[in-house]
């Protein structure tokens, strides 16, 4: 784990990754659609976990790429320190396909490692798939809007996992894939421009949208993966991409979960426990 962290840090300091980034076609700013709260295959959202990563705070601009294919998109995320497990997500699909959908299938892949060097067929973007999740929802997913899957942003995840996903360290890869249905949820298909929101710094929003945690890749410009080589397995053999004219860009997502207590906190808990035991002894 320490070696992987050092490799990631060195790559960011040396700026090796940005040299591999390519400029995508400029995309349009997208308006917000209705927040979606009804999910099939989702779990209870009773717990209130901390936010481990947030790249779509209130007020951040929402963009989408017009380059194709873009049915799978991914990013490398540095979660907050001492992240222990993942318990849920907020995600933001966008539909600019020209087709109105009545159902949506959400597929999320979580990877243990992120490749900070050159990406190719033999050295893909991510390694060791930890888990993949798939759920469906009914609604009016009309073209021209993005659709937030949120409950209480920053407090309760829109998509809560049935059981927490343990992670080995704070660096993970994430892939999102959205499939649309026009026949009442009978069949779902990958559709170009039914894809993931890109959040970024632009001329009106001057703050890095990654307000909790940070991007692994891309330096100040940022970046994201899309399946430019027609990848359909949640991993990427094509290079990191960027939207022209934007900085600090990445995919919009919020990750919830748990952390390991700091050593000082553990000491306090131990002291409280000892004090409690002594009180009972008296």
Secondary structure as UniProt FT lines:
FT   HELIX           2..14
FT   TURN            15..17
FT   HELIX           18..20
FT   STRAND          22..24
FT   STRAND          31..32
FT   STRAND          50..54
FT   TURN            58..59
FT   STRAND          61..63
FT   STRAND          72..78
FT   TURN            81..82
FT   STRAND          83..95
FT   STRAND          101..114
FT   STRAND          126..141
FT   TURN            143..144
FT   STRAND          145..149
FT   TURN            153..155
FT   STRAND          159..166
FT   STRAND          171..181
FT   STRAND          189..190
FT   TURN            192..193
FT   STRAND          194..196
FT   STRAND          198..201
FT   STRAND          214..215
FT   TURN            219..221
FT   STRAND          224..226
FT   TURN            228..229
FT   STRAND          241..243
FT   TURN            244..245
FT   STRAND          247..251
FT   STRAND          253..259
FT   HELIX           263..281
//
